[in-house]
């Protein structure tokens, strides 16, 4: 007599677990797609370069030592140098970013 009772409880528990599983799966599929994190900065260049923008271009923080700025400048310029197929415009922006972070700005901005 106890065996049919245990079997009935097992079937009921399985049915409830299945129902909960289906509801959880439908809620998971219906959730909105949220972009995680963007790898790159979206937007163009500002009219006058700020330290924040210079740091974004070189991939470093705004307040770093000058040797770190020069190291980051070299790394980015190797990848974007005009002689290696890079853009003259990007090379000028990279040089401007280095000058801004090192405090050597002349106020003229980019040549382009």
C-alpha positions in Angstrom: 0.0 0.0 0.0 2.9 2.4 0.6 4.4 1.7 -2.8 1.6 3.3 -4.8 1.6 6.3 -2.5 5.4 6.8 -2.9 5.1 6.4 -6.7 2.3 9.0 -6.8 4.4 11.5 -4.8 7.3 10.9 -7.1 5.2 11.5 -10.2 3.8 14.7 -8.7 7.2 16.0 -7.7 8.6 15.2 -11.2 5.6 17.1 -12.7 6.2 20.1 -10.5 9.9 20.1 -11.2 9.2 19.9 -15.0 6.7 22.7 -14.8 9.2 24.9 -13.0 11.9 24.0 -15.4 9.8 24.9 -18.4 8.8 28.2 -16.8 12.4 29.0 -16.0 13.5 28.2 -19.6 10.8 30.4 -21.1 11.8 33.3 -18.8 15.4 32.8 -19.8 14.6 32.9 -23.5 12.4 36.0 -23.1 14.9 38.1 -21.3 16.2 41.2 -23.1 19.6 41.0 -24.8 21.9 43.3 -23.0 25.3 44.1 -24.5 28.0 43.1 -22.1 30.9 45.4 -22.6 32.1 47.2 -25.6 35.7 46.7 -26.4 36.2 49.9 -28.3 35.2 53.5 -27.6 32.3 54.6 -29.8 32.5 58.1 -31.2 34.8 60.4 -33.1 37.6 62.7 -32.0 36.8 65.9 -30.1 37.8 69.3 -31.5 40.5 69.8 -28.9 42.0 66.7 -27.4 41.5 66.1 -23.7 43.6 63.9 -21.4 40.8 61.5 -21.2 40.6 61.1 -25.0 44.4 60.9 -25.2 44.4 58.1 -22.7 41.7 56.3 -24.7 43.7 56.5 -27.9 46.9 55.2 -26.3 45.1 52.6 -24.1 46.4 53.9 -20.8 45.1 55.9 -17.9 45.3 59.7 -17.8 47.7 60.0 -14.9 50.6 57.7 -15.7 54.4 58.2 -15.7 56.0 59.6 -18.8 57.9 56.4 -19.6 54.6 54.5 -19.7 53.2 57.1 -22.1 56.2 56.7 -24.4 55.9 52.9 -24.2 52.2 53.0 -25.1 52.9 55.5 -27.9 55.5 53.3 -29.4 53.2 50.2 -29.2 50.3 52.0 -30.8 52.4 53.7 -33.5 54.0 50.4 -34.5 50.5 49.1 -35.4 49.3 52.3 -37.1 52.4 53.9 -38.7 51.8 55.3 -42.2 55.0 53.6 -43.6 53.5 50.2 -42.5 50.1 50.9 -44.2 48.5 52.9 -41.4 46.6 56.2 -41.7 48.4 59.6 -41.6 45.4 61.0 -39.7 45.5 58.3 -37.0 49.3 58.7 -36.7 48.8 62.5 -36.1 46.2 61.8 -33.5 48.4 59.3 -31.8 51.3 61.8 -31.7 48.9 64.5 -30.4 47.7 62.1 -27.7 51.3 61.5 -26.6 52.0 65.3 -26.5 48.8 66.0 -24.5 49.7 63.4 -21.9 53.3 64.6 -21.7 52.2 68.2 -21.4 53.8 69.3 -24.7 50.7 70.7 -26.4 51.1 73.7 -28.6 47.4 74.3 -28.8 47.3 73.7 -32.6 45.7 70.3 -32.4 46.0 67.9 -35.3 47.3 68.8 -38.7 44.1 67.5 -40.3 
